[in-house]
Structures are given as C-alpha cells and as structure tokens.
Amino acid sequence: MTRNNDEGRLELLQGTLDMLVLRTLQWGPQHGHGIGQAIRSQSDDLLKVETGSLYPALHRLEKRGWLKSEWGVSEANQRAKYYRLTALGKAQLLRAQDRWSLLVNAIGRIMNPARPNEE
Amino acid sequence: MRPDDRSLDEEIRGHLALSIKERVEGGEDPEAARLAALREFGYVPAIRDSMRRVWYSRGFDAAGALAQDMRIGFRSLLRARGMAATVVLTLALGIGANAAIFSVVRGVLLRPLVNRDENRLIYIRQSAPGIGAENTTFSVPEIDDLKSRSTTIAAFGDFSTVDFTLIGLGGEPRVVKAGVVGGSFFDVMGLRPVLGRLLNPQDDGPKAAGAVVLTYRFWSASLNSDPAVLGKTITLGPRTATVVGVLEPSVPYPADTEIIANVVTSPHHLGATMVTSRAHRMTELFGRLAPNASLDDARAELTAAHAAMMRAHPEAYTGKGSVQLKVTTLRDQIASPARTILLVLLGAAAVVFIIACSNVANLILARSVRREGELAIRAALGASRAALRRTLLAESLVLCGAGAVLGVILARPFVAAVVRYAARFSVRALEVTVDPTVLWVGAGLAIAAAVLLAYVPRLPSAGSPAGLGLASGTIRLTPATNRRLRVFATTQIACSFVLLAGAGTLLATLVSLETAATGYDTRHVVVFDVPTSATGVGFGDATVMGFYHEATRRIARLPGVDDVAVGSFVPWRDAGVFGPPVSFTVDGYEPENGEENPRAGFRIVAPHFFAVLGIPMIAGRDFNDEDGAGAEPVVIVSQSVAQRLFPNGDALNRKMWWTDPYFGSRRQPRRIIGVVADADDEHVVAGPALTVYHPFRQIGVASRLFVRTAGDPYALVPAVRRVVRELAPDQPVERAATLADVRSAVLSPERLNAFVFSGFAGIALLIAVVGVAGVLAFSVSARTREFGVRLAIGSAPRHLLAQVISEGTLIAAAGIVAGALGGYALARTAGKFVEHVQQPGVVPVVSAAAVLAAAAIVASCIPAARAARVDVMQALRSE
C-alpha cells in the first residue's frame, strides 16, 4: 500500500476515537500501529487516525483503567507495547456503543424525517 | 505504572519499525520508507510530550527540574561544608527565634479568648493617676451607681480577691488566693464548667450556702483532676463551703486564683464597710455589651455616668488623683502588659533575622563570585537566565530549607523559654504551646530568605567575553560585588549596634536598680507570711495579738536569731495591696489654697520592727509593749512626713489624724512619738516615702514576720515554722525569703528583659563579627595578586596590615553611624506608639560602639595578617 490521497477521507467525530479504539481491541491485544491500521482497514480507508491523536488517547484510556498495556514482540521483531481491554474497558465499550446508537438514531430522525411511521 | 521517557521512546520506535517494515514489504526503498514513516508519524518530540502530559502535569515537570537542581546544589554544597554549615546555623538562629516569638505573640496578643462572644466582653477600670494608683478598683456603691446609669451594658460581673486559709483538700493548711464573685460573674464572662456547675444568682446573698468553683489549673495540677472532689466540704477561714464545680481552662483574670467562691464565704464582703463605704474599693468590674451597643457607646456612657457619680459624691474622689475610668475589651486588657515587651522582642528577633540574612547573603555572594566561571560557561552553552537563576534558587532553597528545619527544632526550646518569660507579663502566655504556626513561620521565612538570596548574585551575561576569562578559576572581585559585600557587612554592624545599645540600656537600668540604696538591711532579714485570719477581719482580736506576741517571744529565743518583729507589709512583695496612700493632716497644718491634704502610706508594726529592718530612728522612741489598746494612740512617722509637715523640726509630740473617708468620720488624733528614716516599701527604686506607722497592739492585725539573723537566714526557716506550728497546728507559714531575694524576685522581669535582650545582642554581635571577618578575608584572597605586586615593589608588610584593618574599621564605623541614626529614628518612632519607651543613655550607646569597633578590629586582624604574609612569587605567578 502506498501513500493514499487524503481526498474522500472522513474526519473523526469528536469523542468517537476512544470508542473505536476500545472496539478494535475487542478482538484481542494489539499495539498502537495495529490499532491504527485496523481502524483504517475496517473503515475501507475512510477513517485515518493521526498518531498524534492515537497515542495520547491510548495513554489516556490506560490511565482511566480501560486498557492495560504489556510489552511484547511485534511482527517487525521489535519490542512493542500491546494494549488489552480490561473489564472496566469492556463495560465502557458497551456504554459507548449504547450512546452511539442513540445518537445515530436521534440524528437520523432529524435528518430523515420523511419516514416517521416505519417503526 | 507511569511510563517513563524511555518506555515512551521505545513505544514510538516500535511503531516506526512496523510502519517501515510495511512500506518496505510494499516495495519501497528502505531509506525512503524510513523518511515516509517519520513524516507520517509527525513531530516525534511533540507527540511524545502529549503522551507524557497524560501522566505528568506541567507543575510536576517544573518541580522535577528544580528537584534536579536541588540535588546538584546539595552535592555542590557538600563540597563547601564550612560555608554551608555557617549559613544553616545562622539561618536556624534567625528563623528559630522569629518562629518562637511569633508563636508567643500570636498566642498572647492575637488569639481570641475561650470566653463565649469574647469580643463583647469588656473590662472597666478606675484609676487615679494623680496619686500613682493605676487601678483603684471599685467599691460596691460605685458599682451600683454605674449599673443604674448604664444601658449599653447587658450585665455586670464583679470579682474581688481575698486570701483564705484553706483546709480540706488534702495537704497542709495553706493560704490560697481566692476570687469572690457575684452570681452574674460566670454568665458575664461566658465560661462553662467542665465538671458540676458554676456559681449563679442563687448563690448570692448572706443566706446562701457557701459554694466554690475550682479553677482548671488548680484542679488538674494539685488534685490530679479528681472528679470525686465535687460535693466535698472545705474550710475557708472561719466559714465552710461546698465544691460545686470545676471551671473550664480559661485565662485567670484579674487574678490567678485557685478557687472562686460566692460572697457568703467571705464575712468581709457581707460587712457594712464593704456594702456602704464608697471609698472601700476592692472589686474588679466586667461587663458584657448589650446587643447593638459598641465598645465606644459603652465607653461614652460609662464615662459620663462616672463623671456624674463623682460630682454627686465629691468627698470620695480626690481632685489631686484625677480619678478616671477606662473601658477596654477584656482581651486587650489582658494582653496590654505584654504587648510592649513582646513587640520589642519581635523587633529584636526581626533584626537578628536581618543580620542572619545579610551574613548569609555575603557568604553566598562570595561563593557566587568563586563560581562565576561555571555560570559563565553554562550561559555561553545556552543556559537561559531563568535556568541559571533556578540553579541559584535551588541551592539557596537547600540551604534555607536546612536552616528552617533546624530553626523549627530550635524553636521548641525557644518557645518554652519565651513562654516562661512572657508569663510574667500576661497569664495568656501559659496557654501558648508549640503549634503548627511555628512550622508555617519557619517555612515562610526560609522561602523569603531563599528567594532573596537567589537574587543577590549577579548573573554573567552570555555575550560578555569577560565571563569566559573567569572560567580559569581565578577570583575577580568587581567593584559592584565588592560594594554589595560591604553594604551587607555594614548592615550587620548597624543592626548589631541597635541591639547592643538596647541591651546596654536595659543592663544599665538593671544595674542601677540592683545597686540602688533601699533604706533596708536586706541581707540579714528573712520574712514570712503568717496570716492568722486570712479574710482580713479580726481587728484588734486579743487572741490573735496573743498568738503573735507569744510567737515572736519564742522565735527570739531560737539560736541564731538576733531579733524578731511583726509588721503588716513585706517591702516590694506586698506593693499595692494597701491601695494608694491615704490622706491625713496634723495639728497646725493649714493646706494652702486649693491644696489637698497630704497622703501617706498606712503601716502597722510591732516593737523592734525598725531595729530588725535596719531603719534608723532619727528622733523619739520606738513602740513598746505599753502602746496597747487602752493606752494613748501614738504613731511614728517617716522623715519625709516630719520634714514636709513640720519644717521647723518639731514633729515629736504633735498630733496627726487620718482624713480619708476610708477611716470614716471618727478622726482619732494620734501623738507622734518618733521619727524614722524614709524606707520606700512600695517601689524598688526608693523615692521619698511618706509613711505613718501604727503600733500593732493599737490598731489591728499585722501578719508578716520579720526575723533578723547574723547567720544563714534560710537555715532558720524550719525552726521558725516549727515554733509557729507548736502554737497553732493549722497555721500557714509561707513565702519565707530574705528581703534581698524579695527585691530580686520583684526585679526579675527587668533582669529577664536585660538577659533576653543581651542574648539577642550577643548572637547579633557574633554573626556580625564573623561577617566582617568573612568579607575582609574574601577581599584579601581576591587581591592576592595586588598584594603580591605591592610587596614586590617594596611596600612594607605592616602597611598592608594597616590597610586591611582600616578597611574593617571603616565598615564598622559606617555601620555604627548608620545604626546610631537608625536606632535614634526607631526610638523616636517607637516613642510615639508605645508608652514609656526608655531613651538610651550616653554610656550604653558609647560602650556599644566601643565593643563593636573593638570586635571589628579584632575580626579584621586575621585577614590582615594573611595579606601581610602573601608569598610574592606565588602571588605573581597565580595569574
């Protein structure tokens, strides 16, 4: 994969990065680089997380007790810090998901008011 | 848990490695892949910082840098141990003294009393400054008048002091000082019991049962806080009373009593004299302000009421005394005697602190000159001025912090000493304990000192080439630095001079007090308090007379006793207990127009009194056993009375009588049978004493025993006590002391003042001498080369010696002049705000200057000798 053109890429909504990180780690421990790549590939290259936002976010989540970190060896044969979801983190992810669905739903109602009787 | 910088770096490296690997696998050239990965990552230090910032606050980082500097400072100070130790010790003295004195000032002057709504509590005092009566107290009719004319005072409380012989709380019978109060007293004072109840209006009146409340100190110290004391019956002189409660810890005012009793316990308080005589003053008066009334309102109203009262009863108020009323809050009243002395002490401590700081500033300045090279190199390498300043601040924080810790440790014994000292002036000092204030004051002073000291040295500017030249390690003293050193040394001398002159003045006062002629033979007379009836009644009681007569007869026969007599008044110790002098007149004396009758002290003595105390008889005869109740009333007068009223020298056989309303209307004439030399028993500095002595057997009770001996006076004490106890087993025999020791005890506040102040001055002198010597030594070592050259071209060593000494003398002289000017201004200013500021005399000031000048010259001798011994060759090679 070479450098992508930034056109067509979406800005992350304020406050959603934490949720995306937690969600990504649901599948198992991962290092910062892997988390960034996962978000990118799962969003079909629509979302790209800046390292300048990702790493402080990882440390913030760790400080709040939602993540735990340990050192491991990466595919590049180098020491890398792996982050893992804690029980607190899982609970937080559920809360964030609920709020997110509510938010999407609410915004959807406003943006598409034409089909009020569907539900 | 918190990642450190290394782990953050490693995490970033891991990310970059993965990113590069991915690109290389995608077919990129490794070098291009590395650059691309870095570009994609962003500015590494900024991202690492934002990761750090999650875990560490900005303040943490700044503190970390300062801590790092402090570690370095600590290590570099270990290499200059002598200097560091001097600085720490000097600061510790300054900080310790200030912290200790400030805690006492806070405890005594600033802290509120425990009394409920203590700011509404006022103290009312009547005084007659015209006749030297600071506190005449009040009589019952006066209190009634003030009560009836006042609306600004919600309630009045009264308190009078009497001595009781107390039996029934264990131990020997003894005389206790007791308060006698009305039922409103405790409510007005706003105090609560810790046990039982306090006295209330139901305890008033002659029909109530005797009731006493114990003060907390007496209960806890003498009775081991025994709760079983409640309900006990005790004997107070002729009456009995029940212990009903224990008072909470509170400031004992107006008197430090052990018990407080209701009026019925004191027969005297129920007597007609007490209740009806306007001139019979023995009661202190307190009040609680009415709601909405201010202290000023109360003052205005009470002053007006008092003036009206004086107009209505002119006979009871001497015009000469210019009787007046003073209304203050109780807190101010309690603090006032200690205010001046504590503020003076605080000032002295502050001066010591200034001296300590100047000295430390000098040492630090000298040190910073030595390390100018180091600072110049750091500046050249790009250290910001803030970073250099931080280095200096870190070092002075280490020094001052150590000084503060040591100072606070020193403050504990200081506080104990100052409390014992201040307790002589204000009972509140006894409540002062070492509390966190000491820590705060210590820390505050240390930080203030550290910041000041960090700004004393000048920083080398990065651009100046002179700075780098210094890096070779030679010392170069710039004129500016030299000036600063001298200014600090001069400050020390000036401040020390103020303290020394002050201490000298106090010492001079003390010496003149201690050596003043007293009119008594103080060393061979031992006095005892032997109160038979400790409530002041029993005038002329025959059994009491018999007891004293027999006791003196038996004591006179003891081996070693030369003579013995009974009197009413222990010189100095009993000062004030008889109140102000009372007015009298003699036959043939016509007061001039507007003049009032003369006033004299009223004393009662037994035969031999004058012989025992060494007061010479000038004319006539002493009292003898014939001068009894049925015989002709006679008196002996002091020489001043005789000279003033009988200028022709014909005092003998003339008549005198008391005219004071205190004596009622029976104006009994008494014949003067003798004249004795003046002996001022009220004042430690003897003035002319107008005294009229009455024979013990004619007028009443005198309960002080005076024993004269040629041997060791204190060796007689057990024998005298045994003899008295043989006659009356329950009789207290107390406070045995020679007259010299009585006087010495009365003078002890003056002695302590002089002692404490001399201590401060001594510390100041020591620091200042070290300071001058240090400045000169430094200046000599900085000028080694100069001295070498001068010696090489033929200067005589003694010229160099003389020059350095004259530099020291110049610093001392400048300091003394500055100190004299400053001290003069200070004394002038203080005189405007504080009463009775003693202006220093010539002798103490001159001696202080001489001491300082001598000390400065001695201090400059050592560096001067070093200057004269400079090795020429070495000095010339040194640069």
Interface residues (C-beta under 8 A of the other chain):
Chain A: M1 T2 R3 H31 G32 H33 G34 E50 T51 G52 Y55 P56 H59 R60 K63 S74 E75 A76 Q78 R79 A80 K81
Chain B: P3 S7 E10 E11 I12 R13 G14 H15 A17 L18 S19 I20 K21 E22 G26 E28 A36 E40 F41 G42 A46 I47 S50 M51 R53 V54 W55
